[in-house]
Amino acid sequence: MPPQIVIICGPTATGKTRLGVALAHRLDGEVVSADSMQIYRDMAIGTARPTPEEMEGVPHHMLAVADPTENYSVARYVQEASACVDDILRRGKCPILVGGTGLYIDALRSGRTFSAFRPESGQRDKLRERAAQEGLPALWKELQTIDPESAEKLHPNDEKRILRALEVWYETGETISAHNRRTQALPPRYEAAVIALTYRDRADLYARIDQRVDQMMERGLAREVKALLDAGVPRDCTAMQAIGYKELAGAVAEGGNLQAAAEEVKLRSRQYAKRQLSWFRRDKEAHWILLEKNPNFTAVVQDSTEFLREKGLP
């Protein structure tokens, strides 16, 4: 049997961090973050990265491990996070994966491998030059010939994924479709007990999201964004595409209306929560805990504990 881990997932602003800490105390566990933006340094407020007080002495991993200028990938996350999980298991403790980035969670849980990106090869730069000279539709047609399965799933203007699919082919001689089929056929790396949180009433979830954005603004999200821009972090880099940073960066850099930008952040966050719910609901084995408007946290912890006991966890 694969080693067992605990996963706490769900849309933003549902109390995943707090539950992860509470269960870590009960299970002698350590938390591994599964948030694609909490990995970046100097981005604490807008990513709702837990504070030392919120961690309550529980070790947390995969927080602030990358520079905001880096193009962090899911492949790198799986490599680094799985090393954390395996170390926690070796020490006889319980890994608790906490976060809302479904792709990161699924990739880590399954142990999927990803074709490595080797910047030194120059292949991606060559493909970008070709896209600029020949036009992206020409490269999409090339992908249709090489890997029709992938091309069928991609929009002709999806530059990132078209270039990635061609890059994998030219680097490895294997289509990305074949690579994905091969890795998806492997048994999962970890057995997971999955707890998913959301509010029973969608309106309560959205109200909680709006409240959190207001709190971020009060804590100084605009100042955090300005500090990143002043430090030379490009507005078009991956980290600055995060919800909260992208909207505030425009207002900060161009002297725009911060309140209007905050309202845009609320809208984008609500839309993202809807996508998160769709993603996590695909897992038919997840144990869903539906929160009331004013959640009873003690009851949530007890519900989670009973579920984990049924799964054989102490």
N, C-alpha and C positions, 0 to 999 in steps of 0.2 A: 504494500500500500504506500502511496506517496505520503510524505509528511503533511500534517494538518496545520492549517493556519485559519485565523479568523479574519473575515472581511466585513468592514462597516462602510456601507455606501449609501447613495441617495443624492437627491438634488442639493444645491447650495442652501445654506442657512437652515439646516434641519437638526443641528446639534451633534453631528458625527464626531467632532473632536472631543467634546465633553464625554460622550459615551465611550469612545476609545480609551480615554484616560481611566474612566471608572472601571471598565472591564480589565484593563491592564493591572490595576490594583488587585482585582479579584483572582486573576489568572496567573499572576507573576509574569506579566507580559511586557513587551516593548512595542511601541508604535512605529510603523513604517508608513510614511505619507505616500498617498497615491493621488497627488494633486500636481498637474502639469505646470502650474505657475508658482507654487510654493517652493519649487526647487531653486528659484532665482534669488540671489542675494539682493538686499536693498529694496525688496518689494514686499514688505511685511503687511502694511495696512490694507492695500487693495486686494491681496490674496487671502486675507483673514488668517495669516499664519499664526499658530498658537503662540502665546506669550509664555515666558517661563512660569508665570503664576498659573496659567491655564494647564500647563503640562504637569503640575503637581509632583515634580520629581521623577516622573516616568520618562525614561529615555525615548527620544524621538529621532528617527532617521529619515534621510532624504529631504531635509529642509535646508534651504539656502546653500546648495551644493554647486551651483553654477553661476557664472557671471551673466548679467542681463544681456550682454552682447553675443553670447554663445547661441548657436542654433541647436538646442537640445533636442534629442530624438527619442522616440519610444524604444528604439533598440538600445540606446545608452541607458535609459531608465531600467529596462529589464536586466541588463548586465549589472548595474550598480545596486538596484534594489534587491535582486535575488541574492547578491552577496551578503547584504544586510540580513535578509530573512534566514539564510543558511547559517550565518554566525549566531543569530538568536537561537535557532534550533540546536546548534552544537552546544550552547551553554545551558540547555535544558529549560529554556524559557519559551513563552508562547508569542509568536509574531502576530501582531494585529495590524492589518492593512486598512488604513483609514483614508478615504478621499472620494472625490466625485468624478475623477477622470476615468470613464469606463474603459477606454482603450488601454490605458496603463494597467488597470486592474486585470482585465482579461488576458493581456499579453503576459503579465507576470505569473498569473495563476496557471496558464497553460504551458508556460516555459517556451513559447514560440521563439524561434530564432529569426533574425532579420539579416538580409544581405548587407554586409558592411559597406558603409560609404567611405571610400578612400579619397580624401580631398587631394592627396598628392598625385593621383592619377590624372587629374585635370579633365576627366570625362564629363563631369557635370558642367564645367565652364564651357567646354566645347559644345555641349548640347544647348546651353543658354545662347551661345553665339549663333548657332544654327537657327534657333527659334527666332532670334532677332532678325536674321538675314532672310530666312526662307518662310517665316511665319509659322505659328504654332500648328495650324491645320495640316501643314505638310508633315510635321513630326507625328501628329496623330495618325495620319494615313500610313506612315512608316510603321507605327506600332500596330496598326490593323494587320499588316503583313506579317510582322514578327510574332505578335501575341494578340490575335483577334479577341480572345476571351477578355483580356484586360481592356482593350480598346472599346469593346462594347459597353463596358461599365462606366467609362469615363466620358465626360463632356469634352468636345474638341478644344475648349478653351481652358481646361483644367491643367494649367502649366505644371504645377508642382508634381502631380501624380503621373502625367505623361512623361516628363523628364525622368522621374524616378524609375518608371517601368523600363524605359529605354536604357537608362544607366545600368540597371541590374542585368539586362541582357548583354550589353557590351562589356561589362565587368566580369560576368560569370559564365556566359554562354547558356544560361538557364533563364527561361521566362519567369517573370514575377508570379504568374499564375501557377506554374509548375512548382515553384518554390513554396508558395502558400499552401498548395494542396499537400505537399510532402510534410511540411511542418505541422499542419493542422491534424494530420493523421497520427501524430505522436501522442502517447498518453500524457495527461496533465502532469505538470511538475509538482503541483501541490493539491492536496485535498482541502476544500474550503468550506467552512461554515459561514454562510453569507447572511448578514443582517442588513436590511435596507430600511431607511427611515424616510418618511414623508408625512406631510399633514393630511389628515382625512379630507379636509375641505381645501380645494386648490386656492381659494381666496385667502385663506389663512397663510398658506405658503407664500403667496405673492406679497401679502402685507408684511410678513417677516423679512422677505428679501428687501423690500423698500426701507424698512426700519434699519436693516444692516447697512445699506448704502448711506443712509443719513448718518449713522454712527461712524462710518469710514470717513465721511467728509468732515465730521466734527473732530476726528482724531488727526486729520491733516493729510488726507489723500492727495489733495492738490499740491501740497508742499513736497510730498514724496515723489510725485510725478515730475515736478519742476527740478528736484535734485537729480533725478535720473537724466533728464534732458541736459541740465547744466554739466553733468559728468560726461557728456558726449554719447550717451546711449541713443542710437538712431531710432527715429520714430517708426521706421519700417521693419525693425528687427522683430523676431518671434515674440520676445518677452513683452514688447510694447503693443502687441496685438491683443493682449489679454483684456477682458472686459474690465472697464474701470480706467485702465491706463490709456487705451486708444482714444476713448472719448475725452478724457481729461487732458491728454497731451495736446489735442487740437485747441482746446480752450486756453490752456496755459501758454502755449507757444504763440498763439495768434491774438491773445487778449480777448478771448470770447467770454461768453456768459457761463460761469461755473455752475450756476443752479440749473441752467438748461442742460449742461453736460451731465450733471448728476441725474437728471430725469432720464436722459438717454441711457445712462448706466443701469438704472432700474429696469427700463424696458428690455435691454439686452440681457440682463441677468434673469429676468422672468422667462424670456424666450429660451435661454440656455437651460434653465431648470426643467422646462418642458421637454427638451431634447434628452436631458439626463434621465428623466422618468421613463421615456420611451426605451432608452438603452438598457436600463437596469431591469425593466419589466420583462425583458427577454429571458432572464434567468428564472426558470420555473421552480428552482429549488430554494430560492431566496426566501428568508423569513421576513415578511414585511411588518413593521410596526407603524401604525397609523396614529399620528399625533393629533391631539386636540388643540384648540386655539391656545390654551395655556397648558402646555404639556406637564404631566406629572413625571418628573425625571426619575424619581425612585421607582415608579412602576415600570418605566422603560428599561431601567437597569435590571429589575427583577425578571421581566419578560425575556430580555436578552440572555440572562443567566440560565433560566430554565431551558431555553432553546439550546444553548451550548451544552448543557448537561445531557440533553437528549442525544446530542452529537458525540457524546463520550468525553467532553472536555470537563475538567474539574470545576 
